[in-house]
């Protein structure tokens, strides 16, 4: 595929953030340690191509039946991980199906072991061509037009925990990467990593009936592994972090949520009430019924819970519970970074340490008796895996599970359900041929656009939709004119609809329906401050074009995303319920987003968020020409107090509405002053006020916390950068020690 191949990276490289080479980047696989180490083992002029494997059993039937498929996927590490995660890019290929059999020909005692061996024999057959190619190389015409002597080496295996243990030939009470004792998995201990050669030797001794002690001590299974003949392959180092199952569904949902909810004063009922009363944001799902009654969760729901969970716990439980929860949440968000540095890895490790330093509170509260949990131990290896293989976000099983839709379930629906695996392979082979021919036409005829088969089947980028605010604001998005203006100071672009939702809104409606009490006074001040000449002075008889939303385009941050982030700001009035020809249309409460505004240039010595102030947008409008010429959209905002008080336990800044002479402090600002939208978590106190609801809490709560977990963008600006600022302002001897450790790490790979 030439569209992907032109972005491939065929050689290891080092990227540093400073001239002293103390702050190294770890992003794509070619920037990580494994690529450098393995390249040194190959002949001069060889091109290393890391091979990424993944396998996972999936159900083909939804509500009845036991039809299953066991697909095996393959990708290469020279392709950027952002592309590998896109199903439409076809960068991860289906290379085979492992037979799914109950093996009834064996006794019940032997079925599991024979099933494990069947898996290894199938993978060995599939990967047989890689043995000779990895030893001697193979000439390949690459997508960029060059011919290279390629050495494909298995570098990563993406799988969930049971599959990891199956690949590593160990039992599921053991770690697939190290030899930690099952009784020590909950402790922050450093164990010896598994050795492939030693493991193969132990398995051979066991097969000869010698019964070595290592076989039992390392919790091995009597299997002939597929990876023993693969060149330069350390299968235990190939096991990659699994953010979806280990963090989102594992440590967070299966453990932390239940432990912390039990530790809250009022238990699950109090937690549910706080979730129901949480403030709105377009990117945040609102849990209308709380979380305790939901029996089946998806990854999207876990992520939405994580966004507000620390704020839900605030002031309702022991501070050590909050510190432990903060450690877990910080670890999850740092693990999601697309690009890491030694600085961010230090914060990742600090989050892991913070959890272990505070976890004893759950034992003191009789919530837990031990922490010998495999997923708690597995996250210990994230730091080393990122340094060896690159960002953990590039190996998330969420991407490979998405492939099950196109490469297993859709194919199954195309069969007659009899001998379906054979029919699926034929159907998929034909579809791949169509896709390849479509790519050829796009390459030979620029501008050609072929319909993708996945679109015909209704497949999208994601099966699950995150719940937004659900408003239909009337702005004609289809007729959007790219009305973009670039802020010269903050490099953010904005966009509004070509036609306003409400073309002629009276001042009375602005005051009563949008809550802009002093609209005319502040508009006059704005015109005077910006020296705007007005043919007709604004008055009670004036009307204004009003928009329901404005979309910001936040700049790309390498740690978060390589593309800009869409950020929607809403200011829509409440709608009353009414009877229509189609039935009763329910009323809607007003939606008024909270935003961060750049009120002045920040002082770097005071931190990365200095100069920002929180405001609530009450009105988005344009200035009519007869009132003055001004090109940008304007926003009427209610101000909050400056972000002064910082809660060290939560790691969040506090704020509240600002008033002057018993009136809400307000003003009119331009769209170019906006930094981003933000989310405010109410200060619930020890127990929530029963009169608070999600639509009224923004007006009733006395204080709010600025939420750093809303998006990875917010986490970068409001957690990572402030923590980084605090670190570099520590005593010099602590900073010097951290730099010395980084230099020792970079000394292993002095090239650039």
Buried (B, 14 or more C-beta within 10 A) or exposed (E): BEEBBEEBBBEBEBBBEEEEBBBBBBBBBBBBBBBBBBBEEBEEEBBBBBBBBBBBBBBBEEEEEEBEBBBBBBBBBBBBBBBBBBBBBBBBEBEBBBEBEEBEEEEEEEBEBBBBBBBBBBBBEBBEEBBEBBEEBBEBEBBEEEEBBBBBBBBBBBBBBEBBBBBBBBEEEBBBBBBBBBEBBBBBEEBEBBBBEEBBEBBEBBEEEEEBEBBEEBBBBEBBBBBBBBBBBBBBBBBBBBBBBBBBBBBBBBBBBBBBBBBBEBEBEBBBBBBBBBBBBBBBBBBEEBBBEEEEBEBBBBBBBBBBBBBBBBBBBBEBBBBBBBBBBBBBBBBBBBBBBBBBBBBBBBBBEBBBEBBEBBEEBEBBEEBBBBBBBBBBBBBBBBBBBBBBBBBBBBBBBBBBBBBBBBBBEBBEEEEBBEBBBEBBEEBBEEBEEBBBEBEEEEEEEEEBBBEEBEBBEEEEEEBBBEBEBBBEEEEBEEBEBEBEEBEBBBBBBEBBBBEEBBBEBBBEBBBBBBBBEBBBEBBEEEEEEBEEEBEEEBBBBBBBBBBBBBBEBEBBBEEBBEBBBBBBBEBEEEEEEEEEEEEBBBBBBBBBBBBEEBEEEEBBBBBBBBBBBBBBBBBBEEBBEBEBBBBBBBBBBBBEEEBEBBBBBBBBBBEEEEEBBBBBBBBBBBBBBBBBBBBBEEBBBEEBEBBEBBEEBEBBBBBBBBBBBBBBBBBBBBBBBEBEEEEEEEEEEBBEEBEEBBEEBEEE
